[in-house]
Amino acid sequence: MRIKFSPIPLVILFFILLSYKQLLPVLALAPLAFLSYFFGTLFLMAVIGFLVYYKIGGALGVLIVALALIFIESAYLDREKAPREHYLILTVASLLAIPTYALIMGLSLVMPKFEVTAVAVLILIALYVFSRIVTSD
């Protein structure tokens, strides 16, 4: 097992969560993501659950989820010995959630909620498809 990039987003996430002491216990699940993708997914669900429970949202909530996603995906890429370009694509695609959030917030001021949700879903699907196409062998 080779670990090279995946601890970086975890360290950044740790420093962000220092200001939210109630979220720190979820980091106990993080090392399990080094073992398997399934445990990483459990970690991501726990992070999202804690964010919802403590009502932490907005751009900060999106950033925390993006960092958790980058962490579990990069741990998977470390295990699979993926090329360096895949790490860059993962990071860029995940961090595009923040400008996407800002765009959707701007649209929500002028469009009905259902249409805003539909636009958000289409943008996220396009991001996912783009990242999968770029990283496919």
Salt bridges, closest charged atoms under 4 A:
none
